[in-house]
């Protein structure tokens, strides 16, 4: 009992010793007044009168004692503020009243009531209980007395607990911070902060246990990691980042709302640059939950790789079944044993006859086996010869064969067949399309290297500065690994890489089997089915892989300035798919790789300009809409006339003349009705996009352009399939399955795509209002699921283009219509 009484008297004895020392001249600031916690002290200070208060308490081992100081002064004299200096054992904290915060445009916000939490001290277990004393000095340089109030209290709920919500209030002049200690079995936690009101704008900061704590608007960004907040904030914290296995969670209310997307406070009117005691109190709730364990990372990685490796297994099974079927048919004598890539060489080929309804200029093409001569230019010519139809020999007489071989006559036929547009030497055309493959590899290397360097710099800046407003993550489902802040968003792009590589393997297999058939010099391989040119397919596979790489780079630090990384190869994929679809039945007149990639470069340049100028500049939308409409008209003219309409400065004058002659002067029926219907619908769609952009001016310009590409691709694909069915062609089981799978997977993927989890079109704080928890394995969010499904959907889409015309492999090219 005596020991306990001695302990209770110890703080009083310490105070007596300090007062005696001050009376002896050791304390220069004046004689301290013994203070009591929870009591309000009122007084006045001036240049000749200062006040000092001493507060003592005993700290127990393992217990964190926090003290909060409330001060108030009725003075509005900014020339002579009241100065408060708090001296502790290991630090000094000072501020003035009125407390001044500075905003934009030289605005100042003054507060006469201030409260601050003092940096707590925690005694070591070896030292046992210790006595703590706090001095509060109150002073002013005013030549007159200034009244003040002082209240010092001890905080009871200073340490936050795991999985337990805690509610409190804060204001610009009354910030709050609390302590959190990691439990023994927790290596990572997520701090979730919510508020019912979006404004006032606030900042949530996580700081190491270091004094002083930066808890004011002008210094909260000096230490730790932080993010602005309206209604929601979330910060993931790992134990390894804090050697003391504990940290402070700091809450600061900003004097203005510009950082969160707000405006000048509504209570400020006119050009008032000085505001007093603006009411900006915010109710907040904080809860700290354990984050995922390391085993979840392993499960997520296994899930990601095994899910897409199953596509490899499925491809092997399909290839094996196809091989068995081909062998069985070969043993029955119906197919060549070396078949296997959709290239079927029949021992009894279909004979050709002159197509019914062919008009002037139709070519009578048939096989020599049927008693007639083949018109294919690939036979009867020396190896490597170029049979470009644009190069013709001069002759003194205009014989009918010469007229039929002229491309301008052939392409004016009302009914065109594939044999009319596959007259060039196969080897030359194949080399032309291989340029697509080599060019896209070059583009990928030169595009990806600076992108990777830039996003590494972004991530480094985030890690060094602690500013989590730089990157627009879904912070409620952002799982860090190594230097990456959101490893799950990067991992989910592995599907594009794996499925892109698988598609390259499938194309390579078909290419090898086709090459073997060519080496046998099988005449039916040359003259039957769609011409096999694989360069564009290889380019599509590389584009799919690069989309995964660049999407992963974008999600290292997604923000306004690098969104084009995620969309650039999407444009190229959509463009390459349209080119491949057109090349299928127009192999001789398809665009060259150089013009195609130059067009993609122009689109990407427009996308960058749109991101910069497309928000509010009307002139940009006017110019872009004009370019869009004119490009649609020029491309439509080129497609309608099968490349015979020369594109130069006079194209629009010639188009106007044709329009006047055919539609106004004599109003004749279009010569190519199917093409005309497609182009009219396509132009209506594109003009609708142009008008929509001009009227609404969407802020996400990159997605707007991507929507144009996707709609045009879907329109052309639908037209192709409809015309294929109209021509009595069949859809084999594999392409039919791929079409159905593509539709289902794209529908599911788009559902998750439109679940907006963040938006760099808004401020970081507003974007965080859209954040949602993980939905798959506790590791992946909705956007990650979009990555998985979109990779599968693109893969199935590529397979549709690869297998769509396999039913024509036993059909002569002069029987395959062009549309």
Secondary structure, DSSP 8 states (H G I E B T S, - for coil): -HHHHHHHHHHHHHHHHHHHHHHTTS-TT---EE--TT-EEEEEEBTTB-EEEEEEEEE-TT--BEEEEEEE-----SSS-EEEEEE-SS-EEEEEESEEEE-GGG-EEEESEEEEE---B---TTT-SEEEEEEEEEE---SS-EEEEEEEEEESS-B--BT--EEEEEBTTB-EEEEEE--TT-SEEEEEEE-S---S-EEEEEE-S-SS---STTTGGGSSEEEEESSEEEEEEEGGG-TTSEEEEEEEE-SSSGGGT--S-TT--TT--EEES----EEEEEEEEE---HHHHHHHHHHHHHHHHHHHHHHHHHHHHHHHHHHHHHHTTSB-TT--SS---BSS-------TT--TT------GGGTS----TTSSS-TT----TT-----SS--HHHHHH-HHHHTT-SS-BGGGG--S-HHHHHHHHHHHHHHHHHHHHHHHHHHHHHHHHHHHHHHHH-BTTSS---GGG---BTTBS-HHHHHTTHHHHHHHHHHHHHHHHHHHHHHHHHHTT-HHHHHBSS----HHHHHHHHHHHHHHHHHHHHHHS--GGGHHHHHHHHHHHHHHHHHHHHHHH-TTTS--HHHHHHHHHHHHHHHHHHHHHTTT-HHHHHHHHHHHHHHHHHHHHHHHTTT-S--STTHHHHHHHHHIIIIIIS----SSHHHHHHHHHHHHHHHHHHHHHHHH--S-HHHHHHHHHHHHHHHHHHHHHHHHHHTT----HHHHHHHHHHHHHHHHHHHHHTS----TTS-HHHHHTT-----BTTTB-HHHHHHHHHHHHHHHHHHHHHHTTGGGTTSBGGGSB--
